Amino acid sequence: MIIGIDIGATTTRAVALEGSEIIGMETVRTTDTQASAHSVLDKILQNIGRDSKDVEQIAISGGGARRIGETILNLPVARVDEIRAIGLGGLALSGKQKALIVSMGTGTALVVAFEGGKVIRHIGGTGVGGGTVEGLSRRMLGTDRFEVLEEMAEKGNASKVDLTVADIAGGPVGIVPAEATASNFGKLRTDASKDDVAAAIFNMVSQVIGVVTAMAAKGYNLEEDVVLVGKLIQSKKIAEVIRQVAELFQMKLCIPGNGEYCVAIGAAKAICQSMKT
């Protein structure tokens, strides 16, 4: 059994892999990186009814991987480059042999993978992501609780905060429809409700990610093979807006189940591959 652990900025996730089958998944909040890694490992072993003696290798990836020692619970640790983990995890979750994998967490990373993961490349990304939603909302709305913010965004109207193409041009321009955003927050007034501002924050973050994704997909001829993973895409509101952008740019999206475990899955898959060679 291989355990893959992804130590992120806010959450630490683990998957248990036996052969090619995922037999367990667990998540804990990231506090101290070492303590969080221990906690999620204890939790997943307990919940699948296994003991540490059943674990052949632990694969660590994510932002906190460098702060983990050589062992966890006296089990050997192998570090897996996060970009490789995103690539392999995205392919595994989508069942594709090639893809643009968009990993949406605190920020957003773009990774292309070809030939079933033989070629994996980090092509860029954006600092806009879940951290942007929470940071702006904390400052502007007085809360950073994501579930509360999403409820507010669902009730709000972003067009009361954002300038649309119709506001400026009176109608569509090129491929851009009249109702599309011309300037995020370009129409913000003091009478905008908190719900409207929440909707505009979600709108801006989703649209930035969507447009960056579209440009990357076109650049690598992967418009038919875009895979969205990470915690942020689990938001219905975020997914809704990105789908609108995808329709505009004629992209096909794959949003697999358990996408928030992409890095942990990819880390475990990388170790499995190395053991076979």
C-alpha positions as CSV (number, residue, x, y, z in Angstrom):
1,M,0.0,0.0,0.0
2,I,1.2,3.5,-0.9
3,I,0.0,6.6,0.9
4,G,0.1,9.9,-0.9
5,I,-0.1,13.1,1.2
6,D,-0.6,16.6,-0.1
7,I,0.4,19.3,2.4
8,G,-1.3,22.4,1.2
9,A,-1.5,25.9,2.7
10,T,-4.9,25.3,4.5
11,T,-5.6,21.6,4.2
12,T,-3.6,18.4,4.2
13,R,-5.0,15.5,2.2
14,A,-4.1,11.8,2.0
15,V,-5.0,8.9,-0.2
16,A,-4.3,5.2,0.2
17,L,-3.5,3.4,-3.0
18,E,-3.4,-0.4,-3.3
19,G,-2.3,-1.4,-6.7
20,S,-4.2,1.0,-8.9
21,E,-7.2,1.2,-6.6
22,I,-7.9,4.1,-4.2
23,I,-9.0,2.5,-1.0
24,G,-9.2,5.6,1.3
25,M,-9.2,9.4,1.3
26,E,-8.9,11.8,4.3
27,T,-8.5,15.5,4.9
28,V,-7.3,17.6,8.0
29,R,-6.6,21.2,8.5
30,T,-3.0,22.2,8.0
31,T,-1.5,23.6,11.2
32,D,2.1,22.6,11.8
33,T,3.1,20.6,8.7
34,Q,4.7,17.7,10.6
35,A,1.7,17.4,12.9
36,S,-0.8,17.6,10.1
37,A,1.0,14.9,8.1
38,H,1.0,12.7,11.2
39,S,-2.7,13.4,11.9
40,V,-3.9,12.7,8.3
41,L,-1.8,9.4,8.2
42,D,-3.2,8.3,11.5
43,K,-6.7,9.1,10.4
44,I,-6.6,7.3,7.0
45,L,-5.1,4.2,8.5
46,Q,-7.7,4.1,11.2
47,N,-10.6,4.6,8.8
48,I,-9.5,1.9,6.3
49,G,-8.7,-0.5,9.1
50,R,-5.0,-0.9,8.4
51,D,-1.8,-0.6,10.3
52,S,1.4,1.2,9.5
53,K,3.1,-2.1,8.8
54,D,0.9,-2.4,5.7
55,V,2.4,0.8,4.2
56,E,5.3,0.3,1.8
57,Q,6.0,3.9,1.1
58,I,4.7,7.4,1.9
59,A,4.7,9.9,-1.0
60,I,4.7,13.6,0.1
61,S,3.9,16.6,-2.2
62,G,2.5,20.1,-1.9
63,G,3.8,23.3,-0.5
64,G,4.7,21.9,2.9
65,A,6.5,18.8,1.6
66,R,10.0,20.4,2.1
67,R,9.3,20.8,5.9
68,I,8.7,17.1,6.4
69,G,11.5,14.9,7.7
70,E,12.7,11.6,6.2
71,T,10.1,9.5,8.1
72,I,6.5,9.8,9.4
73,L,5.6,7.4,12.1
74,N,8.9,5.6,11.3
75,L,7.8,5.0,7.7
76,P,10.0,6.1,4.8
77,V,9.1,9.3,3.0
78,A,9.6,10.0,-0.7
79,R,9.1,13.6,-2.0
80,V,7.3,14.0,-5.3
81,D,7.5,17.3,-7.3
82,E,4.1,19.0,-7.0
83,I,4.0,19.7,-10.8
84,R,4.5,16.0,-11.5
85,A,1.9,15.1,-8.9
86,I,-0.7,17.5,-10.5
87,G,0.0,16.1,-14.0
88,L,-0.3,12.4,-12.9
89,G,-3.2,13.0,-10.6
90,G,-5.2,15.0,-13.3
91,L,-4.7,12.2,-15.9
92,A,-5.6,9.5,-13.4
93,L,-8.8,11.3,-12.3
94,S,-9.9,12.2,-15.8
95,G,-8.8,8.9,-17.6
96,K,-7.1,11.0,-20.3
97,Q,-3.8,10.5,-21.9
98,K,-3.2,14.2,-22.5
99,A,-4.6,17.2,-20.8
100,L,-4.3,20.8,-19.5
101,I,-4.7,20.3,-15.8
102,V,-5.8,23.4,-13.9
103,S,-5.1,23.1,-10.2
104,M,-7.3,25.6,-8.3
105,G,-6.4,26.1,-4.7
106,T,-5.1,29.2,-2.8
107,G,-3.7,30.2,-6.2
108,T,-4.0,28.5,-9.6
109,A,-1.3,26.4,-11.4
110,L,-1.5,25.3,-15.1
111,V,0.2,22.0,-16.0
112,V,0.2,20.2,-19.4
113,A,0.6,16.4,-19.6
114,F,1.1,14.3,-22.7
115,E,1.7,10.6,-23.5
116,G,0.0,9.3,-20.4
117,G,2.2,11.4,-18.1
118,K,5.6,10.8,-19.8
119,V,5.7,14.5,-20.5
120,I,4.6,16.9,-17.8
121,R,5.3,20.6,-17.9
122,H,4.4,23.6,-15.7
123,I,3.3,26.3,-18.1
124,G,2.4,29.0,-15.6
125,G,-0.7,30.0,-13.6
126,T,-2.1,33.0,-11.7
127,G,-2.0,34.1,-8.1
128,V,-5.8,34.4,-8.3
129,G,-7.6,31.6,-6.5
130,G,-9.3,30.7,-3.3
131,G,-7.0,32.9,-1.3
132,T,-8.1,35.8,-3.4
133,V,-11.8,35.1,-2.6
134,E,-11.1,34.8,1.1
135,G,-8.7,37.8,1.4
136,L,-10.8,40.3,-0.5
137,S,-13.9,39.1,1.3
138,R,-12.3,39.5,4.7
139,R,-11.4,43.1,3.9
140,M,-14.6,44.1,2.0
141,L,-17.3,41.9,3.6
142,G,-16.0,41.2,7.1
143,T,-15.9,37.4,6.7
144,D,-13.7,34.8,5.0
145,R,-15.9,31.7,5.6
146,F,-16.2,30.3,2.1
147,E,-19.6,28.6,2.5
148,V,-21.1,31.9,3.8
149,L,-19.5,33.9,0.9
150,E,-20.9,31.4,-1.7
151,E,-24.4,31.8,-0.3
152,M,-24.0,35.6,-0.5
153,A,-22.7,35.3,-4.1
154,E,-25.7,33.2,-5.1
155,K,-28.0,35.9,-3.9
156,G,-26.1,38.8,-5.3
157,N,-26.0,40.4,-8.7
158,A,-22.4,41.0,-10.1
159,S,-23.7,43.3,-12.9
160,K,-24.4,45.9,-10.2
161,V,-20.7,46.0,-9.5
162,D,-19.0,45.0,-12.8
163,L,-19.2,47.0,-16.0
164,T,-20.6,44.9,-18.8
165,V,-19.7,45.1,-22.5
166,A,-23.2,46.5,-23.1
167,D,-22.6,49.3,-20.5
168,I,-19.6,50.5,-22.6
169,A,-20.4,49.6,-26.2
170,G,-24.1,49.2,-26.1
171,G,-23.9,45.6,-27.5
172,P,-21.6,42.7,-28.2
173,V,-18.0,43.2,-29.4
174,G,-16.3,40.6,-31.5
175,I,-16.8,37.2,-29.8
176,V,-17.8,38.8,-26.5
177,P,-21.5,39.0,-25.8
178,A,-23.2,42.1,-24.5
179,E,-23.7,40.7,-21.0
180,A,-20.0,39.7,-20.6
181,T,-17.8,41.6,-18.1
182,A,-15.8,44.5,-19.5
183,S,-14.3,45.6,-16.2
184,N,-14.5,43.8,-12.9
185,F,-15.6,46.2,-10.1
186,G,-15.8,49.0,-12.7
187,K,-19.3,49.9,-11.7
188,L,-18.9,49.5,-7.9
189,R,-20.9,52.1,-6.0
190,T,-21.6,52.7,-2.3
191,D,-25.2,51.4,-2.7
192,A,-24.1,47.9,-3.9
193,S,-25.1,45.3,-1.4
194,K,-22.7,42.9,0.3
195,D,-24.3,40.1,-1.7
196,D,-23.6,42.0,-4.9
197,V,-19.9,42.5,-3.9
198,A,-19.6,38.8,-3.0
199,A,-21.0,37.9,-6.4
200,A,-18.5,40.2,-8.1
201,I,-15.6,38.7,-6.2
202,F,-16.6,35.2,-7.3
203,N,-17.1,36.5,-10.8
204,M,-13.7,38.1,-11.0
205,V,-11.8,35.1,-9.6
206,S,-13.6,32.6,-11.9
207,Q,-13.3,34.7,-15.0
208,V,-9.6,35.3,-14.5
209,I,-9.0,31.6,-14.1
210,G,-11.3,30.8,-17.0
211,V,-9.6,33.2,-19.4
212,V,-6.1,32.2,-18.4
213,T,-7.1,28.5,-18.9
214,A,-8.6,29.3,-22.3
215,M,-5.5,31.0,-23.6
216,A,-3.3,28.1,-22.4
217,A,-5.6,25.5,-23.9
218,K,-5.5,27.2,-27.3
219,G,-1.8,27.6,-27.1
220,Y,-1.3,23.8,-26.5
221,N,-4.2,22.6,-28.7
222,L,-5.9,21.1,-25.6
223,E,-9.3,22.8,-25.9
224,E,-10.9,19.4,-25.8
225,D,-8.9,18.2,-22.8
226,V,-9.2,20.7,-20.0
227,V,-9.3,19.1,-16.5
228,L,-10.2,21.3,-13.5
229,V,-9.0,20.0,-10.1
230,G,-8.5,21.4,-6.6
231,K,-10.6,22.5,-3.7
232,L,-11.9,25.7,-5.4
233,I,-13.6,24.0,-8.3
234,Q,-15.8,22.2,-5.8
235,S,-17.7,25.5,-5.5
236,K,-20.8,25.4,-7.6
237,K,-20.6,29.1,-8.1
238,I,-17.0,29.0,-9.3
239,A,-17.7,26.1,-11.6
240,E,-20.8,27.8,-13.1
241,V,-18.9,31.0,-14.1
242,I,-15.9,29.0,-15.5
243,R,-18.3,26.9,-17.6
244,Q,-19.6,30.2,-19.0
245,V,-16.1,31.2,-20.0
246,A,-15.4,27.8,-21.4
247,E,-18.5,28.1,-23.6
248,L,-17.4,31.5,-24.9
249,F,-13.9,30.1,-25.8
250,Q,-15.2,26.7,-27.0
251,M,-13.4,24.6,-24.4
252,K,-14.6,21.2,-23.1
253,L,-14.2,20.9,-19.4
254,C,-13.7,17.8,-17.3
255,I,-14.4,18.3,-13.6
256,P,-13.7,14.9,-12.0
257,G,-15.0,13.7,-8.7
258,N,-12.5,13.9,-5.8
259,G,-10.5,16.5,-7.7
260,E,-9.3,18.1,-4.5
261,Y,-7.2,15.0,-3.9
262,C,-5.4,15.4,-7.3
263,V,-1.9,16.1,-5.8
264,A,-2.1,13.3,-3.2
265,I,-3.2,10.8,-5.9
266,G,-0.5,12.0,-8.3
267,A,2.2,11.7,-5.6
268,A,1.1,8.1,-4.9
269,K,1.0,7.3,-8.6
270,A,4.5,8.7,-9.1
271,I,5.9,6.3,-6.5
272,C,4.0,3.4,-8.0
273,Q,5.6,4.2,-11.4
274,S,9.1,4.4,-9.9
275,M,8.7,1.0,-8.2
276,K,7.8,-0.6,-11.6
277,T,10.9,0.7,-13.4
